[in-house]
């Protein structure tokens, strides 16, 4: 076990004390899905990680699994498994890359796009409203902090 630094009182009051509020936001995610989406996720055992793939595919309409893995900061094998699960659940479409037939492009299934766009819009509202209150420099710092935290969480072993 690596040595861990105890938080200073100022770090607790300035940052850590707000994390339970953010956890509540994530706990509500499944309940804010459109019913058809929630039923499909439940029936196929899909998780938040599968949802994260769908969100990425909303922003990147046709991408290879390797590019998706790089964008998400996950192992190729992990993203390949997630995409396979989503394909079995009829959430994604796969097709050969017209520019390189050896590659397969993945996209969000057309009949799922509106559901995901609605869900992402609803879920993004509080974050976007908060970011709108920040200066461009503060937004950059906030985004950098979130990326750094996500990177740490990816490798964290309590």
NORBELKA-V657811 format. One record per residue. N is the residue number from 0. RES is the residue in one letter. OMEGA is omega in degrees with one decimal (none if undefined). BURIAL is I if it has 24 or more other C-alpha atoms within 12 Angstrom, else O. D_CENTER is the distance of its C-alpha to the mean C-alpha in Angstrom with 1 decimal. Layout:
# NORBELKA-V657811
N|RES|OMEGA|BURIAL|D_CENTER  N|RES|OMEGA|BURIAL|D_CENTER
This chain:
# NORBELKA-V657811
0|X|179.8|O|28.3  1|X|-179.8|O|27.8  2|X|-178.5|O|29.3  3|X|179.6|O|27.1  4|X|175.4|O|28.0  5|X|179.8|O|28.7  6|X|174.5|O|27.3  7|X|178.5|O|29.9  8|X|179.8|O|30.9  9|X|177.9|O|29.7  10|X|178.4|O|26.2  11|X|-176.7|O|26.1  12|X|-176.0|O|27.3  13|X|-173.8|O|25.4  14|X|-170.9|O|21.9  15|X|179.7|O|21.7  16|X|179.6|O|23.4  17|X|-176.3|O|20.6  18|X|176.1|O|18.0  19|X|176.6|O|19.2  20|X|178.6|O|18.7  21|X|177.8|O|15.0  22|X|178.1|O|14.9  23|X|177.5|O|16.6  24|X|-179.1|O|14.1  25|X|178.0|O|11.4  26|X|-177.5|O|14.4  27|X|-172.7|O|14.9  28|X|-176.4|I|11.8  29|X|-178.8|I|13.5  30|X|179.6|O|16.6  31|X|176.9|O|15.3  32|X|170.0|I|14.4  33|X|-174.5|O|17.3  34|X|-179.4|O|19.7  35|X|179.3|O|19.6  36|X|-179.9|I|15.8  37|X|179.0|I|16.1  38|X|179.6|O|19.2  39|X|178.3|I|17.7  40|X|-178.7|I|14.9  41|X|-176.9|O|17.6  42|X|-176.6|O|20.2  43|X|178.9|O|18.3  44|X|-179.6|O|16.7  45|X|-174.0|I|13.1  46|X|177.2|O|10.7  47|X|179.0|O|7.3  48|X|175.6|O|6.5  49|X|176.9|I|8.1  50|X|178.8|I|6.3  51|X|175.9|I|3.0  52|X|-180.0|I|6.3  53|X|178.7|I|7.8  54|X|178.1|I|6.0  55|X|-178.9|I|6.8  56|X|174.4|I|10.1  57|X|-179.4|I|10.8  58|X|-178.8|O|11.2  59|X|-170.1|O|12.8  60|X|178.5|O|15.3  61|X|-173.1|I|16.8  62|X|176.2|I|15.7  63|X|178.3|I|16.9  64|X|178.2|I|15.1  65|X|177.8|O|16.2  66|X|178.1|I|14.8  67|X|178.5|I|11.3  68|X|179.0|I|11.8  69|X|-179.3|O|13.0  70|X|-177.6|O|10.4  71|X|-178.9|I|7.7  72|X|-179.9|I|10.7  73|X|178.4|I|11.2  74|X|178.3|O|14.6  75|X|-179.2|O|15.7  76|X|179.2|O|17.0  77|X|-178.6|O|13.8  78|X|177.1|I|12.0  79|X|177.4|I|15.4  80|X|178.3|O|15.6  81|X|179.2|I|12.2  82|X|177.0|I|13.5  83|X|176.8|O|16.9  84|X|-180.0|I|15.8  85|X|177.2|I|14.2  86|X|178.9|I|17.4  87|X|-179.5|O|19.6  88|X|178.6|I|18.1  89|X|176.9|I|18.7  90|X|-178.9|I|15.2  91|X|172.6|I|15.5  92|X|174.9|I|18.7  93|X|177.4|I|19.9  94|X|178.1|O|22.8  95|X|175.4|O|24.8  96|X|-179.0|O|24.3  97|X|179.7|O|27.5  98|X|-179.0|O|27.9  99|X|-174.3|O|27.7  100|X|178.2|O|28.4  101|X|-179.7|O|27.3  102|X|174.8|O|23.6  103|X|176.4|O|21.5  104|X|179.8|I|19.0  105|X|175.0|I|16.2  106|X|175.2|I|15.3  107|X|179.4|I|14.0  108|X|-174.4|I|17.2  109|X|-178.1|O|19.3  110|X|177.7|O|19.9  111|X|-173.0|I|16.2  112|X|-178.2|I|15.5  113|X|177.4|O|17.2  114|X|-177.7|I|15.5  115|X|179.8|I|11.9  116|X|177.7|I|13.4  117|X|-177.0|O|15.1  118|X|-179.8|I|12.3  119|X|178.6|I|10.1  120|X|179.3|O|13.5  121|X|-176.0|O|14.4  122|X|-177.4|I|11.3  123|X|-172.0|O|11.4  124|X|-178.6|O|15.2  125|X|179.7|O|15.8  126|X|-180.0|O|13.7  127|X|177.4|O|15.4  128|X|178.0|O|18.7  129|X|-178.8|O|18.5  130|X|177.5|O|17.8  131|X|179.6|O|20.7  132|X|-176.2|O|23.0  133|X|172.5|O|22.4  134|X|177.2|O|24.4  135|X|179.3|O|22.9  136|X|177.6|O|23.6  137|X|178.0|O|22.0  138|X|178.2|O|18.8  139|X|178.9|O|18.8  140|X|178.3|O|19.5  141|X|179.7|O|16.8  142|X|177.9|O|14.1  143|X|178.5|O|15.9  144|X|178.2|O|15.9  145|X|178.5|O|12.2  146|X|179.4|O|11.7  147|X|179.4|O|14.8  148|X|178.7|O|13.7  149|X|178.4|O|10.5  150|X|178.2|O|12.9  151|X|-179.4|O|15.4  152|X|180.0|O|13.3  153|X|-175.5|O|12.6  154|X|-173.5|O|16.4  155|X|175.0|O|17.6  156|X|-177.2|O|20.2  157|X|none|O|21.9
